[in-house]
Amino acid sequence: MQTGQRIHFVSIVSFLAAALTLTACGGQAPSQQMPTPEVSVIVVKQERVALTMELPGRTSPYLIAEVRPQVSGIIQKRLFTEGGYVQAGQVLYQIDPSTYRAAFDSAMAGLSRAEANLTTIRLKEGRYKELIAINAVSRQEYDDMVAALKQAEADVAGNKAAVEATRINLAYTSVKAPISGRIGKSSVTDGALVTASQPSSLAVIQQLDPMYVDVTQSSADLLRLKNDMATGKLKKDGANQARVKLVLENSAPYPQAGTLKFSDVTVDQSTGSVTLRSLFPNRQNILLPGMYVRAIVEEGAIEKAILIPQQAVTRDPQGNAVAMVVDSSEKVAPRVLKAERAIGDKWLVGEGLKPGDRVIMEGLMKVRPGMPVKAVLFGTAPAAAPAAATHSEKTKSPGAAK
């Protein structure tokens, strides 16, 4: 036998002898048994939940008026500052009033002439009335005088109407603000010719406090909301009008809440949605017409709702929402859920869970349905692991194992 083979043979014999010695001293390999897996659970409970919906919308002014002239003429003077605040009745433009003042003076003169003629005829009719009583004048002459009196009275009434018309036209030469609010830029300057009821406006006035916010909601959601109200599933949160909050274009919340005023009665055929209008105070003029916003509208409240974190919900191959629970026998059981809507980081569960159920939050990857588990409340410290055995305990000396 060669030297290398002899050394290898001696090594094998030595290893076998050591193994036999350990077996004779009572050393046995430890049995391999998997411990019961530990999962973190939450206990399902009912709670009151206020439901809201976030809808896109646009702002619009509370009042808006386009300023147009009601008489024709030359603009003599613009009497406001563009972009400023104007009061209702404030003069904005002055149209040359000379021709309208002349027409008014002519109408006044005609009224005076008619009134003078009426006075004469009224006195004459009085004398004829006395004469007809003694048959001093014929009946025909008296009837003619009565008709002349009525005609004179009609002439006075017609001249009074002419005076009023010319007075109105003269007043219209001062173009006044119909409402109070912020006025935009002027489309005309001094010296421009304007015509009565022209299609283009001279300026636009908008009342910005308060401010309307118009949002759109699908008709399907509106029907669902009405059905939940009718069945009692959803209750109106308070007796007042629904409150609305705003999120601005820069994602900042609007500091003041508004109220929902009404919903439109017509569904837009192209989008299948209806318009909801809410009213917001706007004293600081933060909201401007045409601004895009997101409105958070209060729908109502569910008194006994079940919410579970989205972390505890998975999807099966069919797309159904599924949660794993620990049943009364401390085993894992799947539950198919009806997740109605997301509220923050939780799901609102309509069906599939009841109060007292224990839903697994952590440890889903190491369990399967029917497996026994050890349930601990989610958020509590895990049980301390047993201390690892020392090397001296694992490999006792042959003398100590006797």
VOGU-180683 format. One line per field, with one value per residue (C-alpha): residue number from 1; residue in three letters; x, y, z. Coordinates in pm, 1 decimal. Example, Ala and Ser with C-alpha at 12.3 -4.5 7.8 and 13.67 -1.06 7.14 Angstrom:
REM VOGU-180683
num = [1,2] $
residuo = [ALA,SER] $
u = [1230.0,1367.0] $
v = [-450.0,-106.0] $
w = [780.0,714.0] $
***
This chain:
REM VOGU-180683
num = [1,2,3,4,5,6,7,8,9,10,11,12,13,14,15,16,17,18,19,20,21,22,23,24,25,26,27,28,29,30,31,32,33,34,35,36,37,38,39,40,41,42,43,44,45,46,47,48,49,50,51,52,53,54,55,56,57,58,59,60,61,62,63,64,65,66,67,68,69,70,71,72,73,74,75,76,77,78,79,80,81,82,83,84,85,86,87,88,89,90,91,92,93,94,95,96,97,98,99,100,101,102,103,104,105,106,107,108,109,110,111,112,113,114,115,116,117,118,119,120,121,122,123,124,125,126,127,128,129,130,131,132,133,134,135,136,137,138,139,140,141,142,143,144,145,146,147,148,149,150,151,152,153,154,155,156,157,158,159,160,161,162,163,164,165,166,167,168,169,170,171,172,173,174,175,176,177,178,179,180,181,182,183,184,185,186,187,188,189,190,191,192,193,194,195,196,197,198,199,200,201,202,203,204,205,206,207,208,209,210,211,212,213,214,215,216,217,218,219,220,221,222,223,224,225,226,227,228,229,230,231,232,233,234,235,236,237,238,239,240,241,242,243,244,245,246,247,248,249,250,251,252,253,254,255,256,257,258,259,260,261,262,263,264,265,266,267,268,269,270,271,272,273,274,275,276,277,278,279,280,281,282,283,284,285,286,287,288,289,290,291,292,293,294,295,296,297,298,299,300,301,302,303,304,305,306,307,308,309,310,311,312,313,314,315,316,317,318,319,320,321,322,323,324,325,326,327,328,329,330,331,332,333,334,335,336,337,338,339,340,341,342,343,344,345,346,347,348,349,350,351,352,353,354,355,356,357,358,359,360,361,362,363,364,365,366,367,368,369,370,371,372,373,374,375,376,377,378,379,380,381,382,383,384,385,386,387,388,389,390,391,392,393,394,395,396,397,398,399,400,401,402] $
residuo = [MET,GLN,THR,GLY,GLN,ARG,ILE,HIS,PHE,VAL,SER,ILE,VAL,SER,PHE,LEU,ALA,ALA,ALA,LEU,THR,LEU,THR,ALA,CYS,GLY,GLY,GLN,ALA,PRO,SER,GLN,GLN,MET,PRO,THR,PRO,GLU,VAL,SER,VAL,ILE,VAL,VAL,LYS,GLN,GLU,ARG,VAL,ALA,LEU,THR,MET,GLU,LEU,PRO,GLY,ARG,THR,SER,PRO,TYR,LEU,ILE,ALA,GLU,VAL,ARG,PRO,GLN,VAL,SER,GLY,ILE,ILE,GLN,LYS,ARG,LEU,PHE,THR,GLU,GLY,GLY,TYR,VAL,GLN,ALA,GLY,GLN,VAL,LEU,TYR,GLN,ILE,ASP,PRO,SER,THR,TYR,ARG,ALA,ALA,PHE,ASP,SER,ALA,MET,ALA,GLY,LEU,SER,ARG,ALA,GLU,ALA,ASN,LEU,THR,THR,ILE,ARG,LEU,LYS,GLU,GLY,ARG,TYR,LYS,GLU,LEU,ILE,ALA,ILE,ASN,ALA,VAL,SER,ARG,GLN,GLU,TYR,ASP,ASP,MET,VAL,ALA,ALA,LEU,LYS,GLN,ALA,GLU,ALA,ASP,VAL,ALA,GLY,ASN,LYS,ALA,ALA,VAL,GLU,ALA,THR,ARG,ILE,ASN,LEU,ALA,TYR,THR,SER,VAL,LYS,ALA,PRO,ILE,SER,GLY,ARG,ILE,GLY,LYS,SER,SER,VAL,THR,ASP,GLY,ALA,LEU,VAL,THR,ALA,SER,GLN,PRO,SER,SER,LEU,ALA,VAL,ILE,GLN,GLN,LEU,ASP,PRO,MET,TYR,VAL,ASP,VAL,THR,GLN,SER,SER,ALA,ASP,LEU,LEU,ARG,LEU,LYS,ASN,ASP,MET,ALA,THR,GLY,LYS,LEU,LYS,LYS,ASP,GLY,ALA,ASN,GLN,ALA,ARG,VAL,LYS,LEU,VAL,LEU,GLU,ASN,SER,ALA,PRO,TYR,PRO,GLN,ALA,GLY,THR,LEU,LYS,PHE,SER,ASP,VAL,THR,VAL,ASP,GLN,SER,THR,GLY,SER,VAL,THR,LEU,ARG,SER,LEU,PHE,PRO,ASN,ARG,GLN,ASN,ILE,LEU,LEU,PRO,GLY,MET,TYR,VAL,ARG,ALA,ILE,VAL,GLU,GLU,GLY,ALA,ILE,GLU,LYS,ALA,ILE,LEU,ILE,PRO,GLN,GLN,ALA,VAL,THR,ARG,ASP,PRO,GLN,GLY,ASN,ALA,VAL,ALA,MET,VAL,VAL,ASP,SER,SER,GLU,LYS,VAL,ALA,PRO,ARG,VAL,LEU,LYS,ALA,GLU,ARG,ALA,ILE,GLY,ASP,LYS,TRP,LEU,VAL,GLY,GLU,GLY,LEU,LYS,PRO,GLY,ASP,ARG,VAL,ILE,MET,GLU,GLY,LEU,MET,LYS,VAL,ARG,PRO,GLY,MET,PRO,VAL,LYS,ALA,VAL,LEU,PHE,GLY,THR,ALA,PRO,ALA,ALA,ALA,PRO,ALA,ALA,ALA,THR,HIS,SER,GLU,LYS,THR,LYS,SER,PRO,GLY,ALA,ALA,LYS] $
u = [0.0,135.3,202.6,-81.2,-339.9,-227.9,-277.7,-629.7,-728.1,-610.1,-819.2,-1138.2,-1083.8,-1028.3,-1355.1,-1558.6,-1411.3,-1505.4,-1861.2,-1898.9,-1769.4,-2030.5,-2309.2,-2200.2,-2198.6,-2566.3,-2524.7,-2832.1,-2924.6,-3206.2,-3548.2,-3648.3,-4005.0,-4136.1,-4281.7,-4636.5,-4613.2,-4702.0,-4923.3,-5033.2,-5408.4,-5657.3,-6001.1,-6286.0,-6518.3,-6796.4,-6755.0,-6924.5,-6787.3,-6860.7,-6851.5,-6721.1,-6662.2,-6396.7,-6517.0,-6352.7,-6504.9,-6469.3,-6539.6,-6791.3,-6897.2,-7202.8,-7329.3,-7206.0,-7324.6,-7212.1,-7230.9,-7390.1,-7518.9,-7895.0,-7866.0,-7634.2,-7372.8,-7011.3,-6833.5,-6727.5,-6557.3,-6474.7,-6531.4,-6388.8,-6054.2,-6011.5,-5986.3,-6129.1,-6439.5,-6756.0,-7085.6,-7428.3,-7554.0,-7205.4,-7159.7,-6911.6,-6933.7,-7077.1,-7231.3,-7277.5,-7624.9,-7684.6,-7930.0,-8118.8,-8145.3,-8287.1,-8542.0,-8639.3,-8684.4,-8901.5,-9121.2,-9159.2,-9271.4,-9528.1,-9660.9,-9698.6,-9890.2,-10120.8,-10186.8,-10271.3,-10513.5,-10671.0,-10736.0,-10919.9,-11135.5,-11218.6,-11351.3,-11547.9,-11701.4,-11812.1,-11996.9,-12162.0,-12281.3,-12462.1,-12613.9,-12740.6,-12933.9,-13143.1,-13143.5,-12929.3,-12711.2,-12792.4,-12715.0,-12483.8,-12269.3,-12232.2,-12136.9,-11873.1,-11728.7,-11713.7,-11528.1,-11284.5,-11216.9,-11136.7,-10907.1,-10724.0,-10680.4,-10540.0,-10297.8,-10170.1,-10124.1,-9938.4,-9707.5,-9637.1,-9532.6,-9307.2,-9147.7,-9085.7,-8931.1,-8695.8,-8610.1,-8518.3,-8303.8,-8132.3,-8061.7,-7923.2,-7646.0,-7491.1,-7403.3,-7427.2,-7313.1,-7606.1,-7439.6,-7156.3,-6834.8,-6497.4,-6493.8,-6264.7,-6098.2,-6286.0,-6340.5,-6384.3,-6203.3,-6308.4,-6442.1,-6566.6,-6906.6,-7143.0,-7489.0,-7791.8,-7793.6,-7478.6,-7363.7,-7021.9,-7009.9,-6828.4,-6704.2,-6791.8,-6867.5,-6841.5,-6937.3,-6671.3,-6789.0,-6945.7,-6830.4,-7002.1,-6820.0,-6977.6,-6869.2,-6981.9,-7100.0,-7195.6,-7565.4,-7489.5,-7328.0,-7623.7,-7867.4,-7657.7,-7654.3,-8032.3,-8084.6,-7856.9,-8052.1,-8386.7,-8286.5,-8134.7,-7786.3,-7661.2,-7791.4,-7770.7,-7502.0,-7700.4,-8006.4,-7817.3,-7700.1,-7411.9,-7073.7,-6813.4,-6436.6,-6205.1,-5857.4,-5694.5,-5485.2,-5163.2,-5302.2,-5347.0,-5676.5,-5909.1,-5938.5,-6319.5,-6589.7,-6888.6,-7240.7,-7402.5,-7690.4,-7852.8,-7798.2,-7898.7,-8216.1,-8067.4,-7810.2,-7545.9,-7598.6,-7236.2,-7081.9,-7365.5,-7310.1,-7502.9,-7380.6,-7369.7,-7344.0,-7196.5,-7141.3,-6817.9,-6726.7,-6444.6,-6364.1,-5991.8,-6055.8,-5850.4,-6099.4,-6114.9,-6367.2,-6273.8,-6029.3,-5997.1,-6059.6,-6137.9,-6440.8,-6479.2,-6853.9,-7008.6,-7248.9,-7362.5,-7264.6,-7279.6,-7338.9,-7214.2,-6940.4,-6655.3,-6315.5,-6001.3,-5656.4,-5582.2,-5265.8,-5481.7,-5667.0,-5539.9,-5698.2,-5771.4,-5728.6,-6086.9,-6013.3,-6222.1,-6106.2,-5991.4,-5882.9,-5731.0,-5880.5,-5796.2,-6105.9,-6216.1,-5996.0,-5688.5,-5657.3,-5630.6,-5951.1,-6004.9,-6295.8,-6419.9,-6508.3,-6722.8,-6490.1,-6720.7,-6479.5,-6143.7,-6145.6,-5792.2,-5570.9,-5866.8,-6141.2,-6507.4,-6631.4,-6995.9,-6997.2,-6763.6,-6666.0,-6844.8,-6747.5,-6502.0,-6332.0,-5952.9,-5798.7,-5433.7,-5222.4,-4867.1,-4738.1,-4953.4,-4655.4,-4586.9,-4939.7,-5200.8,-5569.3,-5627.3,-5286.2,-5280.7,-5124.7,-5052.5,-5234.3,-5100.7,-5249.5,-5105.8,-4866.4,-4761.3,-4398.1,-4327.6,-4252.1,-3883.6,-3704.2,-3543.3,-3178.1,-2948.2,-2774.3,-2405.7,-2151.3,-2065.8,-2437.0,-2464.3,-2142.7,-2106.5,-1783.5,-1783.4,-1704.8,-2007.9,-2251.5,-2195.1] $
v = [0.0,343.1,611.0,850.3,575.1,467.1,821.8,849.2,509.8,612.1,935.5,746.8,500.2,785.0,959.1,641.2,576.0,926.0,879.9,549.4,706.8,987.9,736.6,519.0,825.4,899.3,1181.3,1190.2,1429.1,1671.3,1618.9,1884.0,2021.5,2349.5,2594.5,2732.8,3053.9,3377.9,3639.8,3989.5,4051.4,4330.6,4277.8,4401.6,4652.3,4883.0,5259.1,5573.5,5694.5,6023.9,5967.1,6227.3,6242.5,6442.5,6601.6,6834.2,7175.7,7537.3,7863.3,8111.7,8457.3,8497.1,8778.7,8890.0,9182.5,9301.2,9678.7,9796.7,10139.5,10185.2,10498.0,10585.5,10859.2,10957.6,10855.2,11177.5,11026.8,10692.8,10737.4,10421.1,10249.9,9925.0,9627.0,9826.4,9783.5,9966.5,10016.2,9954.2,10282.9,10430.1,10618.3,10432.3,10619.4,10955.4,10971.6,11313.9,11417.2,11730.4,11580.0,11391.3,11705.1,11895.4,11622.5,11633.3,12012.4,11981.4,11723.1,11945.2,12232.1,12011.4,11902.7,12263.9,12349.8,12052.6,12138.8,12501.6,12383.4,12142.1,12420.7,12630.4,12344.5,12228.6,12579.0,12594.4,12252.3,12377.5,12672.0,12452.5,12223.1,12514.6,12629.3,12285.6,12277.1,12578.0,12468.9,12769.0,12548.3,12243.6,11896.2,11844.1,12142.8,12016.8,11665.9,11816.7,12009.8,11694.6,11511.4,11804.4,11789.5,11418.5,11473.4,11750.4,11519.9,11249.3,11499.9,11584.6,11215.4,11157.1,11449.5,11327.4,10989.6,11164.9,11364.5,11045.1,10870.0,11156.8,11180.9,10810.6,10846.3,11149.9,10947.4,10663.7,10892.2,10824.4,10453.5,10315.9,9994.2,9750.0,9553.6,9596.8,9409.5,9404.9,9557.8,9438.6,9622.6,9874.5,9791.1,10156.7,10483.8,10845.5,10962.0,10621.6,10592.5,10347.1,10233.7,10130.7,9760.1,9687.2,9319.8,9393.3,9504.1,9812.2,9629.3,9332.4,9350.8,9038.8,8993.9,8766.3,8744.7,8497.3,8267.4,7973.6,7643.0,7413.4,7048.0,6748.5,6413.1,6106.1,6030.2,5671.6,5801.9,6032.8,5742.5,5531.3,5816.0,5858.5,5483.3,5466.8,5756.0,5590.1,5252.7,5408.6,5276.7,5633.7,5904.7,6277.7,6418.8,6687.7,6891.1,7170.1,7185.8,6959.4,7120.0,7134.8,7182.0,7295.4,7198.8,7462.6,7413.7,7416.9,7135.6,7380.3,7359.5,7658.1,7805.9,7840.0,7578.0,7622.9,7481.7,7272.4,7472.7,7245.4,6986.3,7044.3,6879.1,6781.7,6511.1,6605.6,6355.2,6367.9,6295.9,6134.9,6375.1,6638.6,6969.0,7040.7,7404.6,7513.9,7859.1,7977.5,8301.8,8485.0,8796.9,8778.3,8724.5,8403.6,8243.6,8390.2,8308.8,8006.8,7860.1,7479.7,7328.7,6994.2,6992.8,6748.4,6708.7,6546.4,6268.7,6156.5,5911.6,5534.5,5465.9,5102.5,5077.6,4827.1,4959.0,4751.5,4864.9,4816.3,4631.6,4336.9,4296.5,4102.7,3998.6,3646.3,3541.9,3653.9,3999.8,3961.9,4131.3,3869.6,3894.5,3617.0,3570.7,3355.5,3151.9,3010.9,2701.5,2921.3,2836.7,3056.0,3101.0,3320.5,3565.0,3714.6,4081.1,4345.4,4645.4,4936.2,5229.6,5350.0,5590.0,5712.6,5402.9,5175.5,4987.5,5029.9,4669.1,4603.7,4223.9,3943.1,4050.0,4091.9,4251.2,4036.2,3876.4,3866.7,3983.9,3903.8,4214.5,4073.6,3726.5,3654.3,3525.0,3237.9,3101.5,2932.6,2846.8,2580.3,2625.0,2661.9,2991.1,3189.6,3524.8,3836.6,4183.6,4403.3,4660.9,4463.2,4352.8,3999.8,3724.4,3696.0,3415.8,3146.0,3202.4,3010.6,2714.7,2757.8,2552.5,2368.7,2267.8,2141.0,1938.0,1798.5,1633.8,1252.0,1240.6,1452.2,1233.1,923.6] $
w = [0.0,-95.2,161.3,44.9,45.2,394.5,534.2,379.1,525.5,872.5,852.7,767.6,1050.9,1297.8,1189.0,1226.5,1568.1,1685.8,1559.0,1741.3,2060.9,2047.3,1984.0,2273.6,2506.2,2432.3,2172.2,1938.7,1654.2,1760.4,1600.0,1333.1,1408.7,1251.3,1508.7,1468.9,1258.1,1429.4,1253.5,1351.7,1345.3,1401.3,1552.8,1331.5,1493.0,1380.1,1379.4,1254.4,921.5,743.1,367.7,125.3,-247.8,-430.2,-753.9,-1008.0,-1066.5,-1174.3,-997.9,-1132.9,-1005.3,-787.2,-1012.7,-1354.4,-1566.4,-1908.3,-1935.7,-2263.6,-2370.8,-2403.9,-2620.7,-2905.9,-2891.1,-2834.8,-2513.0,-2341.7,-2038.6,-1875.2,-1501.7,-1341.2,-1283.9,-1470.7,-1235.8,-945.3,-732.6,-836.7,-655.8,-805.2,-956.4,-999.0,-1330.1,-1550.8,-1884.6,-1985.2,-2333.3,-2498.4,-2368.5,-2580.3,-2833.9,-2563.0,-2348.5,-2643.7,-2704.7,-2337.5,-2347.4,-2660.0,-2492.2,-2187.4,-2410.4,-2581.7,-2242.1,-2131.4,-2450.9,-2405.7,-2042.1,-2135.0,-2403.4,-2155.3,-1906.5,-2165.7,-2289.1,-1935.5,-1847.9,-2171.0,-2103.4,-1761.2,-1912.2,-2174.2,-1897.5,-1731.9,-2062.7,-2159.4,-1832.0,-1948.4,-2312.7,-2411.6,-2635.9,-2835.9,-2715.9,-3012.9,-2921.2,-2565.3,-2684.5,-2914.3,-2619.5,-2401.9,-2682.2,-2718.2,-2342.1,-2357.1,-2653.9,-2468.4,-2168.9,-2400.6,-2550.6,-2203.8,-2120.8,-2450.4,-2389.6,-2037.6,-2181.9,-2434.2,-2154.4,-1955.8,-2259.1,-2329.1,-1959.5,-1954.4,-2266.8,-2114.6,-1797.4,-2010.5,-2131.5,-1789.5,-1816.1,-1461.5,-1294.2,-1260.4,-977.6,-727.9,-789.9,-963.6,-1310.7,-1585.7,-1869.2,-2082.3,-2449.2,-2551.6,-2485.7,-2473.4,-2811.0,-2922.2,-3089.1,-2923.0,-3026.1,-2826.0,-2725.2,-2924.9,-2918.0,-2765.5,-2402.4,-2279.2,-1967.6,-1745.2,-1371.7,-1154.3,-790.6,-639.9,-279.5,-237.2,-519.2,-686.8,-742.5,-1001.6,-988.9,-1193.5,-1058.1,-1258.5,-1266.8,-1152.6,-833.4,-778.0,-810.0,-571.2,-318.1,-336.0,-299.4,8.1,159.6,87.2,234.7,547.5,476.5,455.0,685.9,632.5,857.0,1036.6,940.7,767.8,408.7,315.2,377.4,103.4,124.8,-153.2,-266.5,-488.3,-801.1,-598.2,-375.1,-85.3,107.8,84.9,436.2,443.2,394.1,167.4,144.5,-126.6,-275.0,-533.6,-806.7,-1166.5,-1297.7,-1635.3,-1713.8,-1971.5,-2253.6,-2367.2,-2025.2,-1826.4,-1537.6,-1345.0,-1205.4,-833.0,-726.6,-394.1,-245.4,-79.6,100.4,-76.2,123.6,44.3,-329.8,-332.7,-570.5,-920.3,-1194.5,-1405.2,-1151.2,-1143.7,-799.3,-638.2,-411.7,-122.9,-73.6,233.7,132.1,475.0,747.9,809.2,1175.1,1178.8,918.4,896.6,788.2,743.8,626.7,258.2,364.9,480.6,149.2,-153.0,-482.5,-604.4,-972.5,-1042.1,-904.4,-588.8,-270.5,-16.8,347.5,560.7,908.6,1206.6,1294.7,1629.8,1584.3,1541.1,1173.6,866.8,664.9,353.7,333.8,6.3,67.2,-95.5,-79.8,-160.1,-157.6,-29.7,264.8,321.3,362.0,445.4,262.4,349.6,364.4,279.2,303.9,413.6,767.1,1096.8,1429.3,1623.1,1323.1,1342.3,1014.1,944.4,888.2,888.8,811.9,505.4,308.3,548.7,592.2,376.5,429.7,692.4,856.9,1239.0,1348.6,1659.5,1649.8,1821.3,1807.5,1536.1,1674.8,1982.3,2032.1,1901.2,2149.6,2239.3,2050.7,2271.6,2338.5,2104.7,2264.2,2327.4,2146.3,2467.2,2512.2,2155.6,2172.2,2521.7,2613.4,2603.9,2974.5,3076.3,2882.6,3085.9] $
***
